[in-house]
Amino acid sequence: MASEVDELRTHLRDGIGAGDAAQLRGRLDLPEDADDATLGRRLVTRLAAHGFDEHQSPYAKGLVEDPRPVIAPRAIGGADASFLGRLDSAAESGAGGFAVTELDDARTLLAVLRAGNLRQRRAAVKRLTVMLTSPRKSIPSDQLKRVAEVLPKVRDVEIAYELSEARAQLPGAQGREYKAERESFARTVAELTESIRRYWEAETVDEPFIHMPSDQRAQLQMRMRDLPDVIVAHLGAALESGEVMLSDVDRQGLIEALRYSGEPRLVPSLIAVLDGGDAEAAVDAARALGRIDDPRVHPALVSAYERSVLARNKVVLAGALGLAGDARGRGYIRDLLAATDDPRVTRRSLEALGALGTPEDTEAIGAQTAVGDTRLKMQAVRSLGAVGDGRALSYLRELREQTSVSAMWAEIEDAEGAIRARLELRGEEEEGGAALSPVEKDLLALPTVDPLLVRFLGFKDYLFGAMWLFFGAFERAMSRFERASARRADWARPHLRTAMAHAGRNRHAPALAAFRRAIEVDRIVIEQNAAAMRVLVTVFLRRADEVEGEGRRDIARGLLEEVTSLDLRRAPSALRFEVSRRHDAARRGAG
């Protein structure tokens, strides 16, 4: 019997065509004309009847050490015995751990939302969404108020999709606002679907997704998981088509734009890009794949990491594996960060440590906050926030005192918030006092108020301007707003109203000028106004589209440089990401 099983195993290993197929059919009680598929099924069935263990490989039996590389993810947080370290994003908790879905305290979930890894943050938002939609009151009224305050302020681009789903469930005007966004999204999808139909029926030669307005494209990128199959299939074809559908520049831009999509339907196309010959395209495909929950992702990333040679690419692949839960590249990144003097490699190493870093890396990352390159400093700040070690607060305080750039202030405050949330979840406390916030610093320098009469006349002009605008007398309204701002040189509201009115009429150039005047007068007020920041970023993007379409790429790049210097936290995450992506693309084009 043993010899028969061995012969059958030989046929299974070597293939049916390697031996006497007719003799094998007779041994398996099959007619001579049985097809190969039937023969294969009978062979496997007969072997299975003799027990699996008898024909396991020596590797599986443990008799021989398997030389093949292990591709199972290596858990990152295994050494962290705190609550956050044992928190599982899966539906059920493991041994001695916790599951996010088992948490009922909204305050804890909000802290996880700030301090957890990508999968923990996603799970926390989903849990809050379930609690908000539950027919019974799952959230106490005091905690519900806190959730309603915090959720609209979270601008985490990696979980923008999940956040939009949760915000739509908020009570009152906030929930209605996000539901209205869904209606706008549905209209955009319908228009794009029709444009794709026309493209594939050869009624137009322009690829429709790339030629959309930037703000609409950004909206679709963040809600990719809600798009119909026809759009996703079109994007997949564009990714795999090389230069057939898109130029190299447009294809690279599309891959970059999909970084935070989290769309499993695009996995085959992104893997095809990862395995292609374009190294930069493969790097951005890896960034997108690392953020997708799909079993096909990890083996593809491991294969790409193992065959990668260039340090600037291998480090990104290590970071993508870190996002997928595999820490095999951590040691490589640490060694590379200590040895390299290439700013590009350093920045990518810091990015990867955002996914793979531990408190051991705080000093190495913090040292980069003293480097002169602003982009490098910002990436170091983000990574310090992701690692969440309390010792990083001293580096952030020092950097806060040395910078006056709003965008840097925003990054520092977000990192400090994430670190304090992690300290809370770990049961630790912050050491030392907190520095003044940028808002507090600016409040110390507020200008003196105008005399009462001037204030009154300025406010009167502003009210008349608002009235004329309501009745459609646009030019009269603009004249009144101009008079109001002339009376009170330190009052930003007339400039802001002017900018919003021009933007509502798609007059992006005058809107841009008015926004700049408003920022010059009172930057803090503008940056704290979520509605204003949404329109401001849209205006900058669309104006950049216009001038780039006229061939003035340097001007477009200047606009993107300008808007990225602002505190964009109150702008929608989709727009923030589109600005960042366009800015990076413009810098590469200039280089």
C-alpha positions in Angstrom: 0.0 0.0 0.0 2.8 2.4 0.9 4.5 1.9 -2.5 1.2 2.5 -4.3 0.7 5.8 -2.4 4.3 6.8 -3.2 3.7 6.2 -6.9 0.5 8.2 -6.8 2.4 11.0 -5.0 5.0 10.9 -7.8 2.3 11.4 -10.4 0.9 14.3 -8.5 4.3 15.9 -8.0 5.6 15.4 -11.6 2.4 15.8 -13.5 0.1 13.3 -15.3 2.0 13.6 -18.6 5.3 12.5 -17.0 4.5 8.8 -16.7 2.2 6.2 -18.3 -1.2 7.9 -18.3 -3.1 4.8 -19.5 -1.7 2.7 -16.7 -2.5 5.4 -14.2 -6.1 5.5 -15.4 -6.4 1.8 -15.0 -5.0 2.0 -11.4 -7.6 4.6 -10.6 -10.4 2.5 -12.1 -11.1 5.0 -14.9 -11.8 4.3 -18.6 -9.0 4.9 -21.1 -10.8 7.8 -22.7 -11.3 9.7 -19.3 -10.1 13.3 -19.7 -7.2 14.8 -17.8 -9.5 16.8 -15.5 -11.3 13.7 -14.3 -8.0 11.9 -13.9 -6.6 14.7 -11.8 -9.6 14.8 -9.5 -9.6 11.0 -9.0 -5.8 11.1 -8.2 -6.3 13.8 -5.5 -9.3 12.0 -4.1 -7.5 8.6 -3.9 -4.5 10.3 -2.1 -6.8 12.1 0.3 -8.4 8.7 1.2 -5.0 7.5 2.6 -4.7 10.5 5.0 -3.2 13.9 4.6 -0.2 13.3 6.8 1.1 10.4 4.7 1.8 12.7 1.7 2.8 15.9 3.4 6.1 17.4 2.3 9.1 16.9 4.6 8.9 20.7 5.2 5.4 20.5 6.5 6.2 17.5 8.7 9.1 19.4 10.3 11.7 16.8 9.3 13.6 19.3 7.1 14.2 23.0 7.7 12.3 24.9 4.9 14.7 27.2 3.1 11.9 29.2 1.5 11.2 32.7 2.9 8.3 33.0 5.3 5.6 35.4 4.0 3.3 35.5 6.9 3.0 38.9 8.4 5.0 39.5 11.5 3.0 41.3 14.1 4.2 44.8 14.9 2.7 45.4 18.3 3.4 42.1 20.0 5.9 43.6 22.5 3.4 46.3 23.7 1.5 44.9 26.6 -0.6 48.1 27.1 -4.3 48.4 26.2 -3.5 49.9 22.8 -0.8 47.2 22.1 -3.3 44.4 22.7 -6.2 46.1 20.8 -7.3 44.1 17.8 -9.0 45.7 14.9 -10.7 42.3 14.0 -14.3 41.5 14.9 -13.2 39.2 17.8 -10.4 39.7 20.3 -7.5 37.3 20.5 -6.2 35.6 23.6 -5.7 38.2 26.3 -6.6 41.0 23.9 -9.4 43.4 23.1 -11.4 43.9 20.0 -12.4 47.4 18.9 -15.9 46.1 18.2 -16.3 45.2 21.9 -15.6 48.8 23.0 -18.6 50.8 24.2 -16.9 53.9 25.6 -17.0 56.7 23.0 -14.1 58.5 24.7 -11.9 55.5 24.4 -12.8 55.1 20.7 -12.0 58.8 20.1 -8.6 58.3 21.6 -8.0 55.2 19.4 -9.1 57.3 16.5 -6.2 59.6 17.2 -3.5 57.3 18.4 -4.1 53.8 16.9 -2.5 52.3 13.8 -4.3 52.5 10.5 -6.5 49.4 11.0 -7.3 50.3 14.6 -8.3 53.8 13.5 -10.6 52.4 10.8 -12.2 50.0 13.2 -12.7 52.7 15.8 -14.6 54.9 13.3 -16.7 52.0 12.1 -17.5 51.2 15.7 -18.6 54.8 16.3 -20.7 54.6 13.2 -22.5 51.5 14.4 -23.1 53.1 17.8 -24.5 56.3 16.1 -26.9 54.2 14.0 -28.0 51.8 16.7 -31.8 52.0 17.4 -31.1 52.1 21.1 -29.0 54.9 22.5 -25.5 53.3 22.6 -23.8 56.6 23.4 -24.6 58.6 26.6 -25.7 62.2 25.8 -22.5 63.8 27.2 -20.3 61.5 25.2 -22.5 62.0 22.1 -21.9 65.7 22.4 -18.1 65.1 22.5 -18.3 62.8 19.4 -20.3 65.5 17.6 -17.5 68.0 18.5 -14.5 65.8 17.6 -15.5 63.9 14.5 -15.9 67.0 12.2 -12.5 68.2 13.3 -10.6 65.0 12.5 -8.8 65.4 9.2 -7.1 62.1 8.9 -6.8 61.5 5.2 -6.1 57.8 5.6 -9.6 57.2 7.1 -11.4 59.9 5.2 -13.9 57.4 3.8 -14.8 55.9 7.2 -15.1 59.4 8.7 -17.5 60.5 6.1 -19.7 57.5 6.8 -19.7 58.3 10.6 -20.3 62.1 10.1 -23.4 61.4 8.1 -24.9 59.8 11.1 -24.4 62.8 13.4 -27.5 64.4 14.7 -28.7 67.8 13.4 -27.2 70.1 10.9 -23.8 68.3 10.8 -25.3 65.1 9.7 -27.5 66.8 7.1 -24.4 68.6 5.7 -22.6 65.3 5.1 -25.7 63.7 3.6 -25.8 66.6 1.2 -22.2 65.8 0.2 -23.4 62.3 -0.7 -26.0 63.7 -3.1 -23.3 65.8 -4.7 -21.1 62.7 -5.0 -24.0 60.8 -6.7 -24.3 63.5 -9.3 -20.6 63.5 -10.0 -20.6 59.7 -10.4 -23.5 59.9 -12.9 -21.7 62.5 -15.0 -18.4 60.5 -14.9 -20.2 57.2 -15.8 -21.7 58.9 -18.9 -18.3 60.3 -19.8 -16.7 56.9 -19.5 -19.4 55.4 -21.8 -18.6 58.1 -24.4 -14.9 57.5 -24.1 -15.2 53.7 -24.7 -17.6 54.3 -27.6 -15.0 56.5 -29.2 -17.1 59.6 -29.0 -14.2 61.5 -27.2 -10.5 60.9 -27.0 -9.9 62.6 -23.6 -9.7 60.2 -20.7 -12.6 61.5 -18.4 -11.2 60.8 -14.9 -7.9 62.7 -15.4 -9.8 65.7 -17.1 -12.2 66.2 -14.2 -11.9 69.3 -12.0 -9.5 68.6 -9.3 -12.0 69.0 -6.4 -14.5 66.6 -8.0 -11.7 64.1 -8.7 -10.6 64.3 -5.1 -14.1 63.6 -3.9 -14.2 60.4 -6.0 -10.8 59.3 -4.9 -11.8 59.3 -1.2 -15.1 57.5 -1.9 -13.7 55.0 -4.3 -15.3 52.1 -2.4 -18.8 53.6 -3.3 -18.1 53.8 -7.0 -19.9 51.5 -9.5 -17.9 48.7 -11.1 -17.9 50.4 -14.5 -15.8 53.3 -13.1 -13.4 51.0 -11.1 -12.9 48.8 -14.1 -12.1 51.9 -16.3 -9.5 53.0 -13.7 -8.0 49.5 -13.6 -7.7 49.5 -17.4 -6.0 52.9 -17.3 -3.5 51.7 -14.7 -2.6 48.6 -16.7 -2.6 50.2 -20.2 0.7 51.9 -20.0 0.8 54.8 -22.5 -2.3 53.5 -24.4 -4.9 55.5 -22.4 -2.7 57.9 -20.4 0.6 59.7 -20.7 3.3 58.6 -18.3 2.7 61.8 -16.3 -1.1 61.3 -16.1 -0.7 57.6 -15.2 1.7 58.4 -12.4 -0.7 61.0 -11.2 -3.5 58.5 -11.2 -1.5 56.0 -9.2 -0.6 58.6 -6.6 -4.2 59.7 -6.4 -5.3 56.2 -5.4 -3.0 56.1 -2.4 -5.8 56.4 0.2 -8.6 54.8 -1.8 -8.6 51.5 0.1 -10.4 49.8 -2.9 -10.0 46.0 -3.1 -11.3 45.9 -6.6 -8.2 47.7 -7.8 -5.8 45.2 -6.2 -5.1 43.2 -9.4 -4.3 46.4 -11.4 -2.1 47.8 -8.7 -0.2 44.5 -8.4 0.3 44.7 -12.2 1.9 48.1 -11.7 3.9 46.9 -8.8 5.4 44.1 -10.9 5.9 46.3 -13.9 9.1 48.0 -15.0 8.4 51.6 -13.8 10.1 51.9 -10.4 8.4 55.2 -9.4 5.0 53.9 -10.4 5.6 50.7 -8.4 6.5 52.7 -5.3 3.2 54.6 -5.4 1.3 51.4 -6.1 2.9 49.9 -3.0 1.7 52.8 -0.9 -1.8 52.3 -2.2 -1.7 48.5 -1.7 -0.5 48.7 1.9 -3.7 50.6 2.8 -6.0 48.0 1.3 -7.4 45.1 3.4 -7.2 42.2 1.0 -5.4 38.8 1.3 -3.7 39.3 -2.1 -1.8 42.4 -1.0 0.7 40.9 1.5 2.3 38.2 -0.8 2.7 40.8 -3.6 4.4 43.3 -1.3 6.7 40.6 0.1 7.7 39.5 -3.4 8.4 43.1 -4.5 10.4 43.8 -1.3 12.6 40.8 -1.6 13.6 41.5 -5.2 14.0 45.3 -4.7 17.6 46.6 -4.8 17.4 50.4 -4.8 17.3 51.8 -1.3 14.8 54.6 -2.1 12.3 52.1 -3.4 12.9 49.3 -0.9 12.3 51.6 2.0 8.8 52.5 0.7 8.0 48.8 0.2 9.1 48.1 3.8 6.7 50.9 5.0 3.9 49.4 2.9 4.5 46.0 4.5 4.4 47.8 7.9 0.9 49.1 7.1 -0.1 45.5 6.2 1.2 44.3 9.6 4.6 42.9 8.6 7.6 44.4 10.4 10.4 42.6 8.5 11.8 45.8 7.1 12.1 47.7 10.4 15.8 46.9 11.0 16.7 47.7 7.4 15.0 51.2 7.7 16.8 52.0 11.0 20.2 51.1 9.5 19.4 53.1 6.4 18.3 56.2 8.3 21.5 56.2 10.3 23.7 55.8 7.3 22.1 57.8 4.4 22.8 61.4 3.5 20.3 61.4 0.7 17.3 63.7 1.7 14.9 61.7 -0.5 15.9 58.4 1.2 15.7 60.0 4.6 12.2 61.4 4.0 11.0 58.0 2.8 12.6 56.3 5.7 10.8 58.6 8.1 7.6 57.9 6.2 8.1 54.1 6.7 8.9 54.6 10.4 5.4 56.1 10.7 4.1 52.6 10.1 7.0 50.6 11.6 8.5 52.8 14.3 8.6 52.1 18.0 9.6 54.3 21.0 13.2 53.2 20.3 13.1 55.3 17.1 12.0 58.5 18.8 15.5 60.0 19.2 16.5 59.2 15.6 13.2 60.7 14.2 13.4 63.6 16.6 16.9 64.5 15.4 15.4 65.2 11.9 13.3 68.0 13.3 16.5 70.1 13.5 17.3 69.6 9.7 16.8 72.6 7.5 14.5 71.0 4.9 10.9 71.9 5.7 9.4 68.9 4.0 11.8 66.7 6.0 10.8 68.3 9.2 7.1 67.9 8.5 7.6 64.2 7.8 9.5 63.8 11.0 6.7 65.5 12.9 4.1 63.1 11.3 6.2 60.1 12.2 6.7 61.2 15.8 2.9 61.5 16.1 2.5 58.0 14.6 5.0 56.5 17.0 3.4 58.3 19.9 6.2 58.3 22.5 5.8 61.0 25.1 9.5 61.9 24.8 8.7 63.3 21.4 6.8 66.2 22.9 10.1 68.0 23.8 11.2 67.9 20.1 7.9 69.2 19.0 8.0 72.1 21.6 11.4 73.1 20.4 10.4 73.1 16.8 7.2 75.1 17.6 9.4 77.9 19.0 11.5 78.0 15.9 8.8 78.1 13.1 6.2 80.6 12.0 4.8 78.5 9.2 1.1 77.7 9.7 1.4 74.4 8.0 4.1 73.3 10.4 2.1 74.5 13.4 -0.8 72.3 12.2 1.4 69.3 11.8 2.9 69.8 15.3 -0.5 70.2 16.9 -1.9 67.0 15.2 1.2 65.1 16.3 0.9 66.4 19.9 -2.8 65.4 19.9 -2.0 61.8 18.7 0.8 61.5 21.3 -1.4 62.6 24.2 -4.1 60.3 23.1 -1.7 57.4 23.1 -0.4 58.3 26.5 -4.0 58.3 27.7 -4.6 54.8 26.3 -1.3 53.6 27.7 -2.1 54.9 31.2 0.8 57.4 31.1 1.0 61.1 31.7 2.7 63.9 29.9 5.8 65.3 31.5 6.4 69.1 31.6 4.2 71.9 30.6 2.6 72.6 27.3 3.7 75.4 25.0 1.4 78.1 23.8 -0.8 77.2 20.9 -0.5 79.2 17.6 -3.9 80.7 18.3 -2.9 81.8 21.7 0.3 83.3 20.3 -1.6 85.3 17.7 -4.2 86.5 20.2 -1.3 88.2 22.1 -0.6 90.2 19.0 -4.2 91.2 18.0 -4.5 94.8 16.7 -6.2 97.4 18.7 -9.9 98.0 17.9 -11.1 100.9 15.7 -13.1 103.8 17.2 -16.7 103.0 17.7 -18.0 105.2 14.9 -15.7 103.7 12.3 -16.7 100.2 13.4 -20.3 101.1 13.1 -20.0 102.5 9.6 -17.9 99.5 8.5 -20.5 97.1 9.8 -23.2 99.1 8.1 -21.4 98.9 4.7 -21.0 95.2 5.2 -24.7 94.6 6.0 -25.7 96.6 2.9 -23.3 94.5 0.8 -24.8 91.3 2.1 -28.3 92.6 1.3 -27.3 93.6 -2.3 -25.7 90.2 -2.7 -28.9 88.5 -1.6 -31.0 90.4 -4.2 -28.5 89.6 -6.9 -26.9 93.0 -7.3 -23.4 91.6 -7.4 -21.5 94.8 -8.4 -23.2 96.9 -5.8 -22.5 94.3 -3.2 -18.8 94.2 -4.1 -18.6 98.0 -3.9 -20.1 97.9 -0.4 -17.7 95.2 0.8 -14.8 97.2 -0.6 -15.9 100.3 1.4 -16.3 98.2 4.6 -12.8 96.8 4.3 -11.4 100.3 3.5 -13.0 101.7 6.7 -11.6 98.8 8.9 -8.2 97.7 7.6 -8.0 94.9 10.1 -11.4 93.3 9.5 -11.2 90.2 7.3 -14.9 89.5 6.9 -15.6 91.8 4.0 -12.7 90.3 2.1 -13.9 86.8 2.9 -17.4 87.5 1.8 -16.0 88.9 -1.5 -14.0 85.8 -2.1 -16.9 83.5 -1.4 -19.1 85.5 -3.8 -16.6 85.3 -6.6 -16.0 81.6 -6.0 -19.8 81.0 -6.2 -19.7 82.4 -9.7 -16.6 80.3 -10.6 -14.5 83.5 -10.9 -11.4 81.9 -9.4 -8.9 84.7 -10.1 -10.7 87.5 -8.3 -11.7 85.0 -5.5 -8.0 84.1 -5.1 -7.1 87.8 -4.7 -9.8 88.3 -2.1 -8.8 85.2 -0.1 -5.2 86.5 -0.1 -6.3 89.8 1.3 -8.4 88.1 4.0 -5.5 85.9 5.0 -3.2 88.9 5.1 -5.6 90.7 7.4 -6.5 87.9 9.8 -5.0 84.5 8.9 -6.2 82.8 12.1 -9.8 83.6 11.5 -9.7 82.3 8.0 -7.9 79.1 8.9 -10.3 78.4 11.8 -13.3 78.7 9.4 -14.1 75.3 7.9 -16.5 76.6 5.3 -14.0 79.2 4.2 -11.1 76.7 4.0 -13.2 74.3 1.9 -13.9 77.1 -0.7 -10.3 78.5 -0.5 -8.7 75.2 -1.3 -11.1 74.5 -4.1 -10.3 78.0 -5.6 -6.6 77.4 -5.4 -6.9 74.0 -7.1 -9.2 75.2 -9.8 -7.1 78.2 -10.5 -4.0 76.0 -10.7 -5.9 73.8 -13.2 -6.7 76.9 -15.3 -3.1 78.3 -15.4 -1.6 74.9 -16.0 -4.0 74.4 -18.9 -2.6 77.5 -20.3 0.9 76.1 -20.1 2.0 78.2 -17.1 3.2 75.3 -15.0 5.5 77.5 -12.8 2.5 79.6 -11.8 0.4 76.6 -11.0 3.3 75.2 -8.9 3.5 78.6 -7.1 -0.2 78.4 -6.2 0.2 74.9 -4.8 3.2 76.0 -2.8 1.2 78.9 -1.4 -1.8 76.9 -0.3 0.3 74.2 1.3 1.8 76.8 3.6 -1.5 77.3 5.3 -3.1 75.4 8.1 -5.4 73.1 6.1 -6.8 70.9 8.9 -10.3 72.4 8.5 -10.4 71.7 4.8 -11.9 68.4 3.7 -9.4 65.5 3.8 -9.9 64.7 0.1 -9.0 68.3 -0.9 -6.0 68.3 1.4 -4.7 65.1 -0.2 -5.2 66.4 -3.7 -3.3 69.6 -2.9 -0.4 67.5 -1.4 -0.4 65.2 -4.4 -0.5 67.9 -7.0 2.2 69.8 -5.1 4.5 66.8 -5.0 3.9 66.2 -8.7 4.6 69.8 -9.5 7.9 69.7 -7.6 9.0 66.6 -9.4 8.1 68.2 -12.8 10.2 71.2 -11.9 13.1 69.0 -10.8 
